[in-house]
């Protein structure tokens, strides 16, 4: 056809498809915004809390075992014990705690609620036995241990934390079902009297650090139950007054309060532990002196493998190591808050909130004391410090959180879809039958139907 362009072969040229205009913001989108949206989508997935709790607690426990082995070697040798003595005891406690975690993770909610009263009764009974002469053992001036024979001891007050969480959550859940929490007397009784009974048994032994954690759990339960501000402030004022009296009447506690922000041991080396904890953190630098290369653990820093293990971590692993530990605890606390906020079961909400309050407040008190920001309360770092009595109930509580995270909307269906294919029984086929094509679209539709709306 004259006037029409021809190619070399004599055929008309192929018309190129007109390209679609680029979608604004698809390629040239801000990378920071794209990363934020990707993290937001990952956070909204049903299994996010499950993986954060399970993975975060496992990493904290494993790193804690490593640091217990490093920080306790010198103390063990000074006591004429093998260098791995404390590590082996902590590893045994972690193994038993892992069994408790798996058991708690597999228990139904009804069984957790059924265990609330037996655990509370057992904890109260053991805490009374602590004060019986010949049974209770005093450690560092506090009468709060029971000897089990040999080198094994148990601290019943640690199990009192778990007892208050389970019993308080069950009590508040039953009262909420009966619509009784709108009356202040039903909100306070018998929760507050029972908590004060546990606090009294603990304070008889002189363990104010554990009493502070128990008080924080009580306030967390009241906050989740929707206590009015004036009621909450009243209970808080009474607790603050009692705490002031207990601190004012104890020279040891007043001395600890006077070591806040201290940079010198002072007269009589009253602030020796606090100051050398700061020295350990300051000498760690960015990446630390290396695993096992701490100087402060050579007799300078008391309780290096228990209350002040975070200081040894800062000296050996540096700022990077301490920030990693803080990030793991922050992820664990955030996941616990998510579990408590997304559930519709009142018991799950109160129990998850109580466990999250327990672990985060105890971590803040321990780390704040090492940093010189809070008085030394003598509480261990959860899942990290040496001590089987503290590790066992904490790992059981972590199992509770994992069990609750598995019951989040869409989480159980997502776990079912991710089960391994190996070992599954396939339908019987004759020798001449052929395997049909896999119905991927059907699986996708089933996955979409199992998830609730708005979840990925």
Secondary structure as the mmCIF struct_conf table of DSSP 4:
data_model
#
loop_
_struct_conf.conf_type_id
_struct_conf.id
_struct_conf.beg_label_comp_id
_struct_conf.beg_label_asym_id
_struct_conf.beg_label_seq_id
_struct_conf.end_label_comp_id
_struct_conf.end_label_asym_id
_struct_conf.end_label_seq_id
TURN_TY1_P TURN_TY1_P1 UNK A 2 UNK A 3
BEND BEND1 UNK A 4 UNK A 4
TURN_TY1_P TURN_TY1_P2 UNK A 8 UNK A 9
BEND BEND2 UNK A 10 UNK A 11
HELX_LH_PP_P HELX_LH_PP_P1 UNK A 12 UNK A 23
TURN_TY1_P TURN_TY1_P3 UNK A 24 UNK A 26
BEND BEND3 UNK A 27 UNK A 28
HELX_RH_AL_P HELX_RH_AL_P1 UNK A 31 UNK A 43
TURN_TY1_P TURN_TY1_P4 UNK A 44 UNK A 44
BEND BEND4 UNK A 45 UNK A 45
TURN_TY1_P TURN_TY1_P5 UNK A 46 UNK A 47
HELX_RH_AL_P HELX_RH_AL_P2 UNK A 48 UNK A 78
TURN_TY1_P TURN_TY1_P6 UNK A 79 UNK A 80
TURN_TY1_P TURN_TY1_P7 UNK A 83 UNK A 84
HELX_RH_AL_P HELX_RH_AL_P3 UNK A 85 UNK A 106
BEND BEND5 UNK A 107 UNK A 107
HELX_RH_AL_P HELX_RH_AL_P4 UNK A 109 UNK A 129
TURN_TY1_P TURN_TY1_P8 UNK A 130 UNK A 131
BEND BEND6 UNK A 132 UNK A 132
TURN_TY1_P TURN_TY1_P9 UNK A 133 UNK A 135
STRN STRN1 UNK A 136 UNK A 139
TURN_TY1_P TURN_TY1_P10 UNK A 140 UNK A 141
STRN STRN2 UNK A 142 UNK A 147
BEND BEND7 UNK A 149 UNK A 149
TURN_TY1_P TURN_TY1_P11 UNK A 150 UNK A 151
STRN STRN3 UNK A 153 UNK A 154
HELX_RH_AL_P HELX_RH_AL_P5 UNK A 156 UNK A 177
TURN_TY1_P TURN_TY1_P12 UNK A 178 UNK A 179
TURN_TY1_P TURN_TY1_P13 UNK A 181 UNK A 182
BEND BEND8 UNK A 183 UNK A 183
HELX_RH_AL_P HELX_RH_AL_P6 UNK A 184 UNK A 188
TURN_TY1_P TURN_TY1_P14 UNK A 189 UNK A 190
HELX_RH_AL_P HELX_RH_AL_P7 UNK A 191 UNK A 204
TURN_TY1_P TURN_TY1_P15 UNK A 205 UNK A 206
HELX_RH_AL_P HELX_RH_AL_P8 UNK A 208 UNK A 224
TURN_TY1_P TURN_TY1_P16 UNK A 225 UNK A 226
HELX_RH_AL_P HELX_RH_AL_P9 UNK A 229 UNK A 248
TURN_TY1_P TURN_TY1_P17 UNK A 249 UNK A 249
HELX_RH_AL_P HELX_RH_AL_P10 UNK A 251 UNK A 257
TURN_TY1_P TURN_TY1_P18 UNK A 258 UNK A 261
BEND BEND9 UNK A 264 UNK A 264
HELX_RH_3T_P HELX_RH_3T_P1 UNK A 267 UNK A 269
TURN_TY1_P TURN_TY1_P19 UNK A 270 UNK A 271
HELX_RH_AL_P HELX_RH_AL_P11 UNK A 272 UNK A 282
TURN_TY1_P TURN_TY1_P20 UNK A 283 UNK A 287
BEND BEND10 UNK A 289 UNK A 289
TURN_TY1_P TURN_TY1_P21 UNK A 291 UNK A 292
BEND BEND11 UNK A 295 UNK A 295
TURN_TY1_P TURN_TY1_P22 UNK A 296 UNK A 300
BEND BEND12 UNK A 301 UNK A 301
TURN_TY1_P TURN_TY1_P23 UNK A 302 UNK A 308
HELX_RH_AL_P HELX_RH_AL_P12 UNK A 309 UNK A 342
HELX_RH_AL_P HELX_RH_AL_P13 UNK A 346 UNK A 370
TURN_TY1_P TURN_TY1_P24 UNK A 371 UNK A 372
BEND BEND13 UNK A 373 UNK A 374
HELX_LH_PP_P HELX_LH_PP_P2 UNK A 380 UNK A 381
TURN_TY1_P TURN_TY1_P25 UNK A 382 UNK A 384
BEND BEND14 UNK A 385 UNK A 386
HELX_RH_AL_P HELX_RH_AL_P14 UNK A 388 UNK A 406
TURN_TY1_P TURN_TY1_P26 UNK A 407 UNK A 407
BEND BEND15 UNK A 408 UNK A 408
TURN_TY1_P TURN_TY1_P27 UNK A 409 UNK A 410
HELX_RH_AL_P HELX_RH_AL_P15 UNK A 411 UNK A 417
TURN_TY1_P TURN_TY1_P28 UNK A 418 UNK A 418
BEND BEND16 UNK A 419 UNK A 419
TURN_TY1_P TURN_TY1_P29 UNK A 422 UNK A 423
HELX_LH_PP_P HELX_LH_PP_P3 UNK A 424 UNK A 428
TURN_TY1_P TURN_TY1_P30 UNK A 431 UNK A 432
HELX_LH_PP_P HELX_LH_PP_P4 UNK A 435 UNK A 438
HELX_RH_AL_P HELX_RH_AL_P16 UNK A 440 UNK A 450
BEND BEND17 UNK A 451 UNK A 451
HELX_LH_PP_P HELX_LH_PP_P5 UNK A 452 UNK A 452
TURN_TY1_P TURN_TY1_P31 UNK A 453 UNK A 454
#
